[in-house]
């Protein structure tokens, strides 16, 4: 039976071993957080669309992203309703409005002659006809239900997303607020997510929306939620092409998209055309690089400190291949021992991020497995880089 060199090496200098494990755990934590933020960006990019109920979507061809959308003529929805397979086409109005932070949340005493324009923040507003069913359930969230939506029938009432940032001040039920100069009352909350590009979200009826944007604004919706006959939903892509042909007629002011196309384009915009995706991808690479360098330094130092012992083992017959295997197994042990504390710390930070910072951080088995494989690959590479030091040990030089 061969001597368990890996275990003995790990136990011989517990402080060094603990330092290596903590270094791996830190790298694992960084990877988890960067992947978590990337996943949060993916989820946030399509969060509102995930909550909207539609089979096809009508929008302006000048559309950039949800927070920079462009309106289109409402009569286009009437044209869509002319298709035999279309059962409904609901207009959605999205715009930025100025939310005035309540006086008691400004941190200063109120004076009637004070200029409070810098206490206003832009908030994303979504309005629709209450007769239209525009929301569907979410796996992580709670879109407004029938009871909450009925409250919006009262003029000048709104519902506020729970992910709206705290610096908007109080926005719980019963709060009296000001929105673009109009007085509104918060009648409740819902949980969807504000998405990327917006720090706050509220919904209202189209009737209340006219007070903010004028009655003419109802003729310029931002999105059109198209619902098909149940038996026609499998043909959504074909119906989309048919609608394109009937809508274009030499004009190109609108486009029709399937849900998959909407999600793909929104993800493409936020993760490829903005720095969001690049930053988090680079963060993962940097975390891996930190882990590789750290583990390499620990193993290389251990080999240098025990050069005489490695030379003795070679002199009594242990092959270079076997000793290289010891180094690689030691690196693998660091990966496995460092993964667990890194995982636990990441789960804690995920929970804190959700609870206190309204960040959509949700762990998954797929991500946990991916990070484990990355940790093993990271430490294995460190071991491979350190193997040459074992091969360079010559018994003749030591004795």
Secondary structure as UniProt FT lines:
FT   HELIX           5..12
FT   HELIX           14..51
FT   STRAND          56..60
FT   TURN            61..62
FT   HELIX           66..68
FT   STRAND          72..73
FT   HELIX           75..80
FT   TURN            81..82
FT   TURN            84..85
FT   STRAND          86..100
FT   HELIX           103..105
FT   TURN            112..113
FT   HELIX           117..119
FT   STRAND          120..128
FT   TURN            130..131
FT   HELIX           146..151
FT   TURN            152..153
FT   TURN            155..156
FT   STRAND          157..161
FT   TURN            162..163
FT   HELIX           166..168
FT   TURN            173..174
FT   STRAND          176..179
FT   TURN            180..181
FT   STRAND          182..191
FT   TURN            196..197
FT   STRAND          201..205
FT   HELIX           206..213
FT   HELIX           215..219
FT   STRAND          220..221
FT   STRAND          223..228
FT   HELIX           230..235
FT   HELIX           236..248
FT   TURN            249..250
FT   STRAND          254..258
FT   HELIX           259..272
FT   HELIX           275..305
FT   HELIX           307..315
FT   TURN            316..317
FT   HELIX           320..357
FT   HELIX           365..391
FT   HELIX           395..398
//
